[in-house]
Amino acid sequence: MRSNRMDNIRCLLIFLVVFGHFLALIPGAEADTLYRIIYLFHMPAFLFLTGYFSRFHFSKILTDLVYPYVLFQILYLLFDALVLQGGPMGKMHLQFAIPYWLLWYLLDITFYRLLLPLFDKVPPLFRPLAVLAAVALALVCAYVPEFGYYLTTGRFFSFLPFFLAGYYLSRTRWFPQCLDWPWQKKWPFTLAGVLIALWSMLRESRFTAEMLYGSVPYPVAGGGFGPEERLLLTGIAFGWILALLTLVPERPIPAVTVRGGNTLPVFLLHGFAVKLAGEWRLFRLSPGGNLMLALALSAALVWLLGSPGLRKPFRLVCTGGWLERLWRKYVL
């Protein structure tokens, strides 16, 4: 059963994903500040919601994750070689061990969902300890130089606590009920989340982009990055998630809720537009003009790519919907 609240949050988060990618193309302190604030929480929140709605279906892992990862890895590498670099296709270095830019998300979700049967073996009483163990694992694994972009191992451990927390909370009876509490009952949790979010916005300059990506070990991130900062960033992200879950309404929002249920096309396709914007150097306006242009482009892409009319053809072509039909007909 779909949740309007979760779809509303997902629409906001996918907008921030697109907006954040455009902000990376804009020079200036204003863009850098917004960029760091967005990266404090938007991907941890996305991983939390992904875990919340995750189920173990091996066929869907193949059709909804592995197939689009392979397809878009090829498409983005072709796009990079032929359009951005302007070179012959023969110079394209085809590989799948290092995801192209934003495709790390598909690979991590593939690994997480393959591990769901193992996660299910943890008794409910010990699942909070499992999340804490995932946090500790994220702190420790950042010391390992080999955990980086290869097979997106750096982000796998960095974002595992958020995915695991969302997955386990979705399996409780009390958590969905708490989300529907009246304001008079849940305001302390909202206040706590908002205070954490506001504090992090005031202190965002202490974090570098490399610290926020979760993709590189401590020495590579620089800036004195260590387990204390990683633990702080984890707490900040959970604070933002708490604020979003308690502030965003359950009621459907016109043009927002429906696109929150169709975020995968936005995620996978907007990268081509962002890369073209960088190639064409679109952001050559005043600082305010650049920000307004980034906002307009982000809203337009979310509106267009997240439209309900694109859901069926995108699923059929880009997420292995045709493979799922073959699987059901000839395997099952």
C-alpha positions as CSV (number, residue, x, y, z in Angstrom):
1,M,0.0,0.0,0.0
2,R,1.4,3.3,-1.1
3,S,2.0,6.1,1.5
4,N,1.3,9.7,0.4
5,R,3.7,10.9,3.0
6,M,6.6,8.8,1.7
7,D,5.9,9.7,-1.9
8,N,5.8,13.4,-1.0
9,I,9.2,13.0,0.7
10,R,10.6,11.1,-2.3
11,C,9.5,13.8,-4.6
12,L,11.3,16.4,-2.5
13,L,14.4,14.2,-2.3
14,I,14.6,13.5,-6.1
15,F,14.3,17.2,-6.7
16,L,17.2,17.8,-4.3
17,V,19.2,15.1,-6.1
18,V,18.7,16.9,-9.5
19,F,19.2,20.4,-7.9
20,G,22.4,19.3,-6.1
21,H,23.9,18.0,-9.4
22,F,23.2,21.3,-11.1
23,L,24.6,23.2,-8.1
24,A,27.9,21.4,-8.6
25,L,28.2,23.2,-11.9
26,I,27.8,26.6,-10.4
27,P,30.8,28.6,-9.0
28,G,30.3,30.6,-5.9
29,A,29.8,30.5,-2.1
30,E,26.0,30.5,-2.3
31,A,25.9,27.4,-4.4
32,D,28.6,25.7,-2.3
33,T,26.6,26.3,0.9
34,L,23.3,25.0,-0.6
35,Y,25.2,22.0,-2.0
36,R,26.7,21.0,1.4
37,I,23.3,21.4,3.1
38,I,21.6,19.1,0.6
39,Y,24.3,16.5,0.8
40,L,24.0,16.4,4.6
41,F,20.8,14.4,4.3
42,H,19.3,13.8,0.9
43,M,21.0,10.5,0.0
44,P,20.8,9.1,3.6
45,A,17.1,9.9,3.5
46,F,16.7,8.2,0.1
47,L,18.4,5.1,1.3
48,F,16.2,5.1,4.4
49,L,13.1,5.2,2.3
50,T,14.5,2.6,-0.1
51,G,15.1,0.3,2.8
52,Y,11.6,1.0,4.1
53,F,10.0,-0.3,1.0
54,S,12.5,-3.1,0.2
55,R,11.4,-6.7,-0.3
56,F,13.4,-9.7,-1.4
57,H,12.4,-10.8,-4.9
58,F,15.3,-12.2,-6.8
59,S,13.6,-11.7,-10.2
60,K,12.9,-8.0,-9.4
61,I,16.5,-7.5,-8.3
62,L,17.5,-8.7,-11.8
63,T,14.9,-6.7,-13.7
64,D,14.7,-3.5,-11.6
65,L,18.3,-3.1,-10.5
66,V,20.9,-5.3,-12.3
67,Y,19.4,-4.8,-15.8
68,P,19.1,-0.9,-15.6
69,Y,22.6,-0.8,-14.0
70,V,24.1,-2.6,-16.9
71,L,22.0,-0.7,-19.5
72,F,22.7,2.8,-18.1
73,Q,26.4,2.0,-17.4
74,I,26.7,1.4,-21.1
75,L,24.5,4.4,-22.1
76,Y,26.4,6.8,-19.9
77,L,29.8,5.5,-21.0
78,L,28.7,5.9,-24.6
79,F,27.3,9.3,-24.0
80,D,30.6,10.3,-22.3
81,A,32.7,9.0,-25.1
82,L,30.7,10.2,-28.1
83,V,29.0,13.4,-26.9
84,L,31.1,14.8,-24.0
85,Q,34.5,13.8,-25.2
86,G,33.5,13.8,-28.9
87,G,35.7,10.8,-29.6
88,P,35.1,7.5,-31.5
89,M,33.2,4.8,-29.8
90,G,36.2,2.6,-29.9
91,K,37.8,4.7,-27.2
92,M,35.0,3.9,-24.7
93,H,36.3,1.9,-21.7
94,L,33.5,-0.5,-21.0
95,Q,33.6,-1.8,-17.4
96,F,31.0,-2.5,-14.7
97,A,33.1,-2.6,-11.5
98,I,33.2,1.1,-11.0
99,P,29.7,2.7,-11.4
100,Y,29.5,5.7,-13.6
101,W,28.7,8.7,-11.4
102,L,25.2,8.4,-10.1
103,L,24.8,4.7,-10.8
104,W,26.4,3.7,-7.5
105,Y,22.9,3.8,-6.1
106,L,21.7,0.9,-8.2
107,L,24.7,-1.2,-7.3
108,D,24.4,-0.6,-3.6
109,I,20.7,-1.3,-3.6
110,T,21.4,-4.5,-5.4
111,F,23.8,-5.6,-2.7
112,Y,21.5,-4.5,0.1
113,R,18.5,-6.4,-1.3
114,L,20.6,-9.5,-1.9
115,L,21.4,-9.4,1.8
116,L,17.8,-9.1,3.0
117,P,17.4,-12.8,3.9
118,L,20.5,-12.3,6.1
119,F,19.0,-9.2,7.7
120,D,15.8,-11.0,8.4
121,K,17.6,-13.6,10.5
122,V,18.2,-10.9,13.2
123,P,15.5,-11.3,15.9
124,P,13.3,-8.2,16.3
125,L,14.7,-7.6,19.8
126,F,18.3,-7.3,18.5
127,R,17.6,-5.2,15.3
128,P,18.4,-1.8,17.0
129,L,21.7,-3.3,17.9
130,A,22.2,-4.4,14.3
131,V,21.7,-0.8,13.1
132,L,24.2,0.3,15.7
133,A,26.6,-2.4,14.5
134,A,26.1,-1.0,10.9
135,V,27.0,2.5,12.2
136,A,30.2,1.1,13.9
137,L,31.0,-0.8,10.7
138,A,30.7,2.4,8.7
139,L,33.1,4.1,11.1
140,V,35.7,1.3,11.0
141,C,35.6,0.6,7.2
142,A,36.4,4.1,6.3
143,Y,39.9,3.3,7.5
144,V,40.4,0.8,4.8
145,P,42.0,2.4,1.7
146,E,40.5,-0.2,-0.7
147,F,36.9,0.8,0.2
148,G,36.2,3.5,-2.3
149,Y,34.6,3.7,-5.7
150,Y,35.4,0.1,-6.7
151,L,32.0,-1.8,-6.5
152,T,30.9,1.3,-4.6
153,T,32.2,-0.3,-1.4
154,G,32.7,3.1,0.3
155,R,29.1,4.1,0.0
156,F,27.9,0.5,0.7
157,F,29.2,0.8,4.3
158,S,28.5,4.5,4.7
159,F,24.8,4.3,3.9
160,L,24.1,0.8,5.2
161,P,22.8,2.1,8.6
162,F,20.1,4.2,6.9
163,F,18.9,1.4,4.6
164,L,18.9,-1.0,7.5
165,A,17.0,1.4,9.8
166,G,14.3,2.0,7.2
167,Y,14.0,-1.8,6.5
168,Y,13.7,-2.8,10.1
169,L,11.3,0.1,11.0
170,S,9.0,-0.9,8.2
171,R,8.6,-4.3,9.9
172,T,7.4,-2.9,13.2
173,R,3.7,-2.3,14.0
174,W,4.4,0.8,16.0
175,F,6.4,2.9,13.6
176,P,3.8,3.4,10.9
177,Q,1.3,4.2,13.6
178,C,3.6,6.8,15.1
179,L,3.9,8.6,11.8
180,D,0.1,9.2,11.9
181,W,0.1,10.7,15.5
182,P,-1.5,14.1,15.8
183,W,0.7,17.1,16.1
184,Q,0.1,17.4,19.9
185,K,1.7,14.0,20.4
186,K,4.7,14.0,18.0
187,W,5.8,17.6,18.3
188,P,8.8,16.7,20.6
189,F,10.2,14.4,17.8
190,T,9.6,17.1,15.2
191,L,11.3,19.7,17.4
192,A,14.3,17.4,17.9
193,G,14.7,16.8,14.2
194,V,14.3,20.4,13.3
195,L,16.9,21.6,15.9
196,I,19.4,19.0,14.5
197,A,18.7,20.2,11.0
198,L,19.1,23.9,11.9
199,W,22.3,23.3,13.8
200,S,23.7,21.3,10.8
201,M,22.8,24.2,8.4
202,L,24.7,26.6,10.6
203,R,27.7,24.4,10.8
204,E,27.8,23.0,7.2
205,S,31.0,24.8,6.4
206,R,33.0,22.4,8.6
207,F,32.3,19.6,6.2
208,T,33.8,19.1,2.8
209,A,32.0,17.6,-0.2
210,E,34.3,14.5,0.1
211,M,33.1,14.0,3.7
212,L,29.5,14.1,2.6
213,Y,29.7,11.7,-0.4
214,G,30.5,8.7,1.8
215,S,32.6,7.2,-1.0
216,V,36.2,7.6,0.1
217,P,38.2,6.6,3.2
218,Y,39.2,9.1,5.8
219,P,42.7,10.1,4.5
220,V,41.3,10.8,1.0
221,A,38.5,13.0,2.3
222,G,41.0,15.2,4.0
223,G,40.1,18.1,6.3
224,G,40.9,16.1,9.4
225,F,38.0,13.7,8.6
226,G,37.8,10.8,11.0
227,P,35.3,8.6,12.8
228,E,34.0,11.4,15.0
229,E,33.0,13.5,12.0
230,R,31.5,10.4,10.3
231,L,29.5,9.6,13.5
232,L,28.3,13.3,13.6
233,L,27.2,13.2,10.0
234,T,25.3,10.0,10.7
235,G,23.4,11.6,13.6
236,I,22.7,14.7,11.5
237,A,21.3,12.7,8.7
238,F,19.0,10.7,11.1
239,G,17.9,14.1,12.5
240,W,16.9,15.3,9.1
241,I,15.1,12.1,8.4
242,L,13.1,12.5,11.6
243,A,12.2,16.0,10.7
244,L,11.0,15.0,7.2
245,L,9.0,12.0,8.5
246,T,7.2,14.2,11.1
247,L,6.7,17.4,9.0
248,V,5.7,16.1,5.6
249,P,1.9,15.6,5.5
250,E,0.2,12.3,4.6
251,R,-2.3,14.0,2.4
252,P,-1.7,13.9,-1.4
253,I,-0.2,17.0,-2.9
254,P,-1.2,17.8,-6.5
255,A,1.6,17.1,-9.0
256,V,4.0,16.2,-6.1
257,T,2.7,12.9,-4.7
258,V,2.4,11.2,-8.1
259,R,5.9,12.1,-9.1
260,G,7.2,10.8,-5.8
261,G,6.0,7.4,-6.8
262,N,7.9,7.6,-10.1
263,T,11.4,8.7,-9.1
264,L,13.5,6.1,-10.9
265,P,13.2,7.7,-14.4
266,V,14.1,11.1,-12.9
267,F,17.1,9.6,-11.2
268,L,18.5,7.6,-14.2
269,L,17.7,10.1,-17.0
270,H,18.4,13.5,-15.5
271,G,22.2,12.9,-15.5
272,F,22.3,13.3,-19.3
273,A,20.8,16.8,-18.9
274,V,23.2,17.7,-16.1
275,K,26.2,16.6,-18.2
276,L,25.0,18.6,-21.2
277,A,24.5,21.6,-19.0
278,G,28.1,21.3,-17.9
279,E,29.3,20.8,-21.5
280,W,27.4,23.8,-22.7
281,R,28.4,25.9,-19.7
282,L,24.9,27.1,-19.1
283,F,25.6,28.6,-15.7
284,R,27.3,31.9,-16.8
285,L,24.7,34.2,-15.3
286,S,24.8,36.2,-12.0
287,P,24.9,34.2,-8.8
288,G,21.2,34.7,-8.3
289,G,20.5,34.0,-12.0
290,N,22.4,30.7,-11.8
291,L,20.5,29.5,-8.8
292,M,17.2,30.4,-10.4
293,L,18.2,28.6,-13.6
294,A,19.2,25.5,-11.6
295,L,15.9,25.6,-9.7
296,A,13.9,25.9,-12.9
297,L,15.8,23.1,-14.7
298,S,15.4,20.8,-11.7
299,A,11.7,21.4,-11.4
300,A,11.2,20.9,-15.1
301,L,13.1,17.6,-15.2
302,V,11.2,16.3,-12.1
303,W,7.9,17.3,-13.7
304,L,8.7,15.8,-17.1
305,L,10.6,12.7,-16.2
306,G,8.4,11.9,-13.2
307,S,5.1,12.2,-15.1
308,P,2.8,9.2,-14.8
309,G,2.7,8.8,-18.6
310,L,6.4,7.9,-18.7
311,R,6.2,5.2,-16.0
312,K,5.0,2.3,-18.2
313,P,7.3,2.9,-21.3
314,F,10.2,3.5,-19.0
315,R,9.6,0.3,-17.1
316,L,9.2,-1.7,-20.2
317,V,12.4,-0.5,-21.9
318,C,14.7,0.7,-19.2
319,T,14.0,-1.5,-16.1
320,G,13.7,-4.9,-17.7
321,G,9.9,-5.1,-17.8
322,W,10.2,-7.3,-20.8
323,L,12.7,-9.5,-18.9
324,E,10.2,-9.9,-16.1
325,R,7.6,-11.1,-18.6
326,L,9.9,-13.7,-20.0
327,W,10.9,-14.7,-16.4
328,R,7.2,-15.2,-15.4
329,K,6.4,-17.1,-18.6
330,Y,9.4,-19.4,-19.0
331,V,11.0,-19.6,-15.5
332,L,8.1,-19.4,-13.1
